[in-house]
Amino acid sequence: MLLQKSTLAYEAPDFSQIKSEDFAPALQEAISEQQAAITAIVEDTSPASFANTILALEKSGEALLRVSNLFFALAGADTNEVLQQTEKEILPLLAAQEDSIYLNDKLFERVQALYKVRTTLGLDAESLKLLEHYYDLFLLRGANLSAEGKASLKQLNSQLATLENDFNYHTLQARKEAALILTQEEGLAGLSPEEKQALKQPDGSWKIALTNTTQQPLLSRLDNEETRRLLFEQSWHRATKGAHATEPIVLKIIALRQQKAALLGYQNYAEWSLQKSMAKTAETVRDFFEKWIPPTLERIQQDLEALKTIAQREDIAPHNWDYYSEKLRKSQYDLDENELKPYFELFNVLEKGVFHAATCLYGITFKRRTDLPVYHPDVVVYELFEADGRPLGLYYGDFYTRESKRGGAWMSELVTPSKLFGQKPVIYNVCNYTPPTETLPCLLTYSEVETLFHEFGHALHAFFAEQQYATLAGTAVARDFVEFPSQFNEYWALHEQVLPHYAHHYLTQEVISEELITKIKNSRDFNHGYRFGEVLASAYLDMQWHTLPAEGHITAVAPFEATATERFPKEVPVRYRSLYFSHIFGGGYAAGYYAYQYSEILAQEIYHWFETHGGLTRHNGERLRKLVLSQGNTKEYQEMIKLMVSEE
């Protein structure tokens, strides 16, 4: 049944009928179907046309896209041994399938023949873009290599697919194993009784599970310094030794990526991977770093001196930064995170905040659906409607942390929007918030509130897709552009028309006070140097790895990492160390982690435009939707932005 379109509303997956064991045969069958379709294209004796080549190529992957969407959704959010084994087996097959398309000489001949006469084909703008996009992909993925080169590339891609999956598996297991176990309650001083209860284990101990990042959320509130040190050390040293050590995998991935870049004719992996990005070149990314690292380091130094004063210490260890930073915020702004959390109950934030902002901007409305099957009891579903009542799509929210879910937060598609396939978007967001207990609902930190707005920004990008072709639809854009809609959407969390609408005390329903709102706004830029710096350091580390020349042989991760990040202060550890940097070693962001900050600057520019043109209005929202969010990968990114900020 995975190979067939669902009969449920919006072709939503019927999770009640899907078993983990179904995926391996379904994926293999979908691969076979696509192979048969590709064979039919290359064996067609009629002259190449858009319909019999490009459109046929686009259609060939329909079933595979449908099944893989569901498979990767479950593999990331609710995995098990069967799915993990399937992932291990299927990823090399998927890599081989891509190679069988982009390294197919006869198929490339047809695509290239059309590309050469593309302006004479009478294609609409999106169809022309699709042709050009496929042609670029063929070149980037080795279509011009010799037969020997193609054989080598296939082997490299297969090995990389296996290693990247291994990396993800071992980082997940290492994160689980590195949870901090405490046997004495005094180690939890600073936490509320409800929070302690949420950490309590059946054997009477307390377990603090790790998040993906180096710094851990509870470090800001644990009064016991030894607990803070232990928690940080558990995080920092995860995946360094034992059965789930990832160093051999990292070194092998880097070596293979170096070989791949050289084989494809590039000086380094970044040069290859940035070809279809906004930045285009590694030099542009380096210029970006050189523009932002000096002022960030200056800001960090200022913050560090302030922390030393309040801590009355000459040194601030990494495990103490968040703790004293919270005290400094309390001192400077009279703002305590514990004061805020009662106002940020998850579903108030979602429905009266995130959804409300989207309604104000775009006129869309939301209705809870309880009649559709979900893959886990925690998952909630909403139907979205246009301002005129037309159906827009389905939104699945999976918000609570659990051991079957990888860390972090993300957005993806259960059904990819495509007019060609007759599909409306079915989108999901995944987060890792602390689950509610019998006595306490899910209360978010303000940072977690921003995360919810961020991930829904991605969702809106997909919901507003107007593309004929799935390959160009919605979020199928460059890494350093895809983060723009999400970074931009974060701004509405603190907007005067939005924050009071959702920030209601979970016990009294009292609206957050103007005094607290003022404190939040006044402290908005507090610790920004550190927050920007830890991400910048990781982005810089990513580029150091991926600008290594082919002959640059690295034999150990730690010394390379230390040298690569030596310009950043020791008090500000990288947001992700290499050994658990899943974005770049298992998540598709290799040489692209800079995208978050690159997009952040872009988002600032667009939000400034909103502020100077009336703010949170339907008119402004519709303009952004029409000129940017609905365009997918059909236009040049910079041109979209220029048009957006031009005077009307």
N, C-alpha and C positions, 0 to 999 in steps of 0.2 A: 504493500500500500504506500510505502514511502516514495515510490516512483510515480505515483499518480497524484494529480492535484487533489487537495482536500475538498470535500463538499461542504465544509463548515463555512461560516461567514468569513469573507476576505481570504478564503483558502487557508484559514488558520490551521495549524497542525492539530491533528486529533491525538494528543498525547496519551489518551486512554487506550489507544490501540497500538502505540509504538513501544517496542521492546529494544533494549540495548543490543540484543543479538541480531536485530533486523538490519543494522547499519552496514556491517561488512559486506553482505551479499548485495544490498541495495546500491552501495557506492561502487562496487565492482561492476554491477550491471549498468549503472549510469555511465561509467567510464567506457564500457563496451559500446553503449549506444552512441556516445559522442565519437568514438573511434570509427564506427560504421558511417556516421554522418560525414566525417572528415574524408573518409575513403570515397564516398559518393561525390564529394566536391572535386577531389583531384582526378577522379576518373571520368568526370563529365567532359565530353569531347567538344561541347559547344564553347564558343569564345567566352572568356571570363566577363561577367557582368556583376554589378553591385548585388543583384538578387541571387545569382547562383554561387557567389563566392563570399562576399562580406556578410550579407544578410543570412546566408546559410551557415556561415561560421558562427554568427551571433546566436542563431537558433540551436546550434549543435549542443550547446552546454546547458540547455534549459533544465533538464532532469538532474544533471549533476549539481547545478546551482541550488536547486530545491532541496536535494538530500543533504548536501554539504552544509547548507545554512543550518539545518536542524542538528546535524551531527556536531558541528563545532559549538553550537549553542549549549548543548548538553555536556560536551567534553569540557567546556570552560566553567559552566555554572553548577553542574550536578553530576560529576564524573563518578565512575566506578571502575572496577578491574576490567570488565568487558570493554567499556569504552576506551580505557587506556590502552588495552591490547589492540583494539581496532585502530586507534590512532597510530600506534607504532607500526602497524602493518600497512595502513592506507596512505600515510603521508608520502612515503617513497613512490607509491603508485600514482598519486596525484602529481608529484613532481615529474615523473616519467610521462604522464599524460600531457602536461604542459609542453614538455620537450617534444613530444610526438607531433604537436601542432606547430610550434614556433621553429622547429628545426626540420620541418617537412619541405623539401626542396620544391616539389611541384605546387604545393599550396602557396609558398612564398612567391613563386613565379606568377601565379594568378593575381595575388595581392599587389605585387610590384607593378604588374602590367596595368592594373586599374589606377594605382597611385600616379603613374606617369601621365595619365590622361584625365586625372580627377576633375580638372576644371571644365572638361568638355562633356561630363556625364549628366549634367542637369540635375545634380543632387541637391536636396534641401540642406540647410546649414548643418543640422545634426547628423545626417547621413554622411556628409562630407567629413565631418569631424570624426565619425566612427571609422571611416576608411583610413584617415590619416593616423588615428590612434592605433589601429591594428598594425599599420605599416611601421610605425615607430617601435611598437612592441616586438615585432619580428626582428628588427635590427638590434634592439637592446638585448634580446634574448638569443642572439647568435646565428641568425639566419644566413649571414654572409661568411660564416666560418667554413673551413675545409671539412671534408668528411671526417678526417682525423680529429680536428678541433671539436666538431659536434659530438663525437664519441666521448671525448674527454669531458666536455661540458655536461653531458648526460650523467656521467659518473659523479662529477662534482655536485650537481644538483641533487642527486639521489642521496649522497652522503650528507649533504647539508640538511636535507629534509629530516633525515633520521636523527642527526645530532641536535637540531633545534627542538625536535620533539623530546629527545632525551633531556635536554636542558630544562624544559618546562616541567617535565615529570619530576626531576630531581630537586628543582627549586621548590616545588609544591611540597614534596616530602620533607625536605630540609626545613622549610618554614614550620611545618607541623612539629617536627622533632625538636626544634629550637624553642618551643614554648617554655616560658619560665614557670617552674613549679615552686611554690612557697609553702612551707609547713607551719610558719608562725604568722599569726594575724598582724602582729606589729609591723611586719614588712609592708603591709597595705595601708599604713597610716596616710591620711589625706583623701582616701576614697570614702564615698558614702556607704552606709549599710547596704543599700540596694545594689550598689556596684560590686561590693564584696560578695554579696550573695550570688550575683550573676557569674562570678568567677569560681564559686565553690564547686568542688569535685566530690563524687560519692565517697572517696576515701578520707575526706576531711581536709584535704589540701586545697590550695587555690592555684588556678592555672591562668596565666596571662598569655594568650595566643599572640603571635606576631602578625603584624600587617606587612605588606610588601616592602614598604620603605625602610630606610635605615633607622630614622627616628621613629619612636613609637608613641601613639597618642597619650598614654598614661604617664609618660615621663614628665609632663607639665604639672602633674598633681600628686605624684607619689612623694611624700615627705621624707621617707627613708632613703638616704643617699645610696646605701649599699644595694637596695632594691633597684634604684635607678641605674646604678653601674652594672648590675647583673643583667638587667633587662636590655640595656644597650649592648653589652658584650654578646649576649645571645643573638641579638639581631645582626651585629657587625660580623660575627664569626660564623654565621650559618653557611652551610654548603662549603665549608673550608676543609672538612675532613670527614672520614667515615664513608659509609656506603653511598651517601648522596653528595659527595664532594664534586663540584662542577669544574674545577680548574682544567682537567684534561679535555673536557668538552669545549670550554671557551677557547683554549689554545688551538684545538683542531679546527673549530669554526673559523677563527681568524685566519689560520693558514689556508684553509680552503677558499675563503672569500678573497684572499690575496691572489691565489691561483686563478680564480674565476675572473677577477678584474683584469689580470694580465692577459689571460686567454682571449678576452673580449676586446683587448686593445686599449685598456685604460691604465693610467698610472697607479690607481688605487681603487678600492671598493667604493669609496665615497664619490669619486668622480663618475663612476658608472651609475650608482643608485640615485644621484641627484639630477639626472638628465631631464626628468619630467616633473621636477619640483618647481616651486616658485623661485627658490634661490638659484637654481641651475648649476652652480659650481661650488666647489669646496672653498674657493677664494672668497666668495660672497658670504659664506657661513663664517669663515675666519674673520672677515671684516665686521660681521655682526658681533662676534665675540669680543673683538678688540674695542668695539664701541661701548659695549656694556660691562665688560669685566672691570675696568678701572673704577667707574663710579659705584659699582656694586661692592667692590672691595673697600672702598672709602666708607660707604654706608655701613658695612659690616663692622669696620673698625670703630665707628662712632657708637654703634649698638653694643659692641664688646666692652668699651670703656664704661658705658652706663651699667652694664651687667656686673662688672667688677665692683662698681661702687655699691650697688644694692646687695650684692652677695658678700661684700667685704672680703674679697679674695683677689689674689694677684693673677690667678689662672682660672679659666672657665673650661672645665672638661666638656667634651661633646655631650656626655650623658646629663650634664647639668644645664645646658643652654635653655632648653624649653622650660625647665623648672624656674630658673631665675628670670627668664623672660616673662613668664606669667606673673611673677611677683612685681616685676618692673611695670607691667601693664596695669596691675592693680594700683601701684604707687602713682603712676603718671596719669592714669585715666580713671582711676577708681572703678575698674571694670574687672570682674571675676568671671571666668568661663562658667563656673557653677551657677552664677546668677542668670546666665543666658539660656542654658540648656532646657530648663522647664518651659520655655517659650517656643521651643523648636521640636514639637512632637512631629514625627515623621509624616503622618498623613495630613496634618495641617499644612506643613511645609509643601507637600506635594500638591494637594488639591487647592488650597487657598493661596499658595505662593507661586509655585512653578506653573501650574495650570492657569492660574489667574493672570499672571503676566502674559502668558501666551494668548489668552482671550483678549486682553487689553490691546496687544500689539497686532494680532492677526485675526481676531474675531472667532477663532475656533473654540468649540465647546467639547466637554468631556462627559461621558456617561459610564459608570462602573458596569462591567459585565461579569456576572457570576455563573453564566451558563456554558462557558467555554472551558474545555479541559486544559489543565496546566501541568507542567512537568514536575512541579514540587508544590506542596501545600502553601508555602510562603508566597508564591507568585500571585500577583493581582493583575487584572486586565481592565483596560478602559477602551471604549470606542470614542473616536474623535470625529467631529463633524465640522464642516465649513460654516461660515457665518450664515449662509442661506439654508443650512440644514442638510446639504449634501454630505454623504459619508466620505470620510477622509482616510481612515485606517484604524488599526488596532495597536495599542500600546501595552506591553507586558512589563511589569516592574518586579524585580527580584532583589530585595534590599538587604536581607540579613546574612551575616557571615555564617558559614558552616564548613565542615571539613571537606565536603565534596566539591567545594567551589574554590577556584583560584583567587588569589588576593587582588585587591585593587577595585576599580570601577570602570565600566565600559558600556558601549552601546553597539548593537549590531542588528541584523535583520533576520527574522524568521521567514519572511516573504519579501523578496527584493522588488521594489516598484519598477514596473515596466509596462508601457502601453502596448508594446509588441506582444508581450505574454499575457496581457489583460490582467495585470496584477497591481493591486493597491498595496501600500506599505503595511507590513506587520513588523513592528519594531520592538526591541526590548532593551531595557537598561538593567545593568547588574551593579550592585554596590555591596559593601561589606560592613554594614552597620551592626551595632550590638543588638541582638534580638530583644524583644520585650520580655518581661517576666510577669508573674502573677500580680505583682504589686507595682510594676513600673513599665510604662509604655516605652517605645523606642524614642529616646530623646537625643537630638543631634547636637554636636558642636557647631559653631558657626562655620568652621571649615567644611564640615560635612554637609551643611546647608548649601554652600557654594558648589560642592561636588554634585549635588542633586540637580541644581540649575545647570551646571556644566554638561552633565550627561544628557539632560533633556535638550540642550542646545544641539547636540549631535542628532538626537531623535527628530527635532524639527527640520533639520537639514534633509533628512531622509523623507519625512512626511510631505515636504513641499516639492519633492522631485516631480518634474514635468516631462521626463525623458521618455522617448520611444524605446530606447535601448538600455537594458540593465547594465551593460558595460560602462555607460557614461552617467548612470543615474545617481542622484542624491550625493551620498558621501564618497562616491568612487572618484575622489579627487586626490591631489598631491597631499602628502603628509603635512607639509608646512602650510597648507590651506585648510585641511579638514578640521584642524583645531580652532580655527577662527570662529565659526558659529557657536562653539561650546564656550570658548573664553568670553565671547561677547555676551552670551546669555547669563553669565555669572553676575553681570552688573545689576540685573534687576532684583537680585536677592536683597539689596540694601535700599532699593528705590522707595521714595516716600509714599508712593501709591501701592506698593507691594508689601513691604515689611510689616506694617501694622495690620494688613489684611490676613496674614498667616501667623504672626508671632503672638499667639494667645497662650497664657499659662495653662498647662495641661490639667491642673486641678481646679483652678478658679475661673478659667476662661477669660481672665483679665487680659486686656490688650497690653502689649509691651508699652512701657511708659516712654514719654518723650525724653525723659532723662536718660534712660538706657539706650534709646536710639541715638541720642547725641553722643553718648560715650562710645558706641560702636563706630559711628562715623568719624569721631575724632581719632579713634585708634585704628582706622582703616589701614593706614600705611605703617602701623607699628610692626616692627620686626620684618619689614618687607625686604631689607637687605639680605637677611638670613634666608628667607623663603625663596627669594629669587636666586640667591647664591648657591643653595644646595642643588637646585635644578640646573643652574648654569654649569656647575662643576660636573654634574653627570653628563650633560650635553657635550661639554668639552672633552670629557673622558671618552665618550662615544666617538667623537670625531678623531681623537688621537688614535684609537684602535683602527678606525676605518680609513685613515689616510696613510697608514703604513705602506711603504712601497713593497713590491713583490718580494724583494730580497731581504726585507726586514723580518728576521726570525726571532720571535719572542719565546722564551723557554719557561717563564714564570709570570704569573699574573700580578702578584703583590708588588714587586719592584717596578714593573711597568706602570701600574696604577699610581704608585706613589710619585713617580717622576711626572706622569701625565697630569697630575692634579697638584703639583707642588706650589703653583702660584696661588692656590686657594688656602686660606688659613686653616690650621689643624682644628680649630674650634668648630668649624662648619664642615662636617663630613658630607661626602657626596650623598645625594638622595638615594642612589642605588650604587652599591659596589658591583664590580664586574661579575662576581660569582652569583649574584641574584638579580642581575639587570635583565629581566625578562623582556622588556621592551626591545632591546637590541639583539639579544641572543635567542629569542624565541617568539617575538611578537611583531616583527615586520618594521620596526623603527630603526634598523641599523643605519647609521649615518643620518638619522632623521630625528633624534630626540630633541635637537634644537627647536623643532617645530613648535613646541609648547610656548616658548618665549617669543619666537618669531611671530606666532599668531597672536600672542598677548599684546604686542605692540600694535598690530593691525587692529585688534579689537578696541584698543584705546582710541585709535583714530576714528573708528566708526561710532563709538559711544560718544565721543566729543561732538561728532556731527549731530547725533541725536539730541544732545544737550543744547546745541545752538539752533536747533530747528523744532523745538517744541516738546522734546522728550518722549515720554511713553504715550504715543498716539497711534491710532489705527493707520493714519496716513503714512507715518514713518515706518511702521511695521510692514505695511503693504509694499512700500518702496523697497525695503530690504529684501522682502520675499521675492518680489518680481525681478529685481536686478541682480540678486546674488543667490539667495537660498534656493530658488527654484531652478537654477541654471545647471546644477551638477557640473560635469566636466565637459561642457559644450562650448565654453568661451575661455579666453585667456584670463587668468585670475586677476592680474593687475588691472586689466581693462574693466573688469566687473567692479572693482573697488573704486577706480577713478570715476566711473559712471555714477556710482552710488553717492560719492561725496561732491560731485559737481553741482553747481548751482542749477536749480530747476528753471 
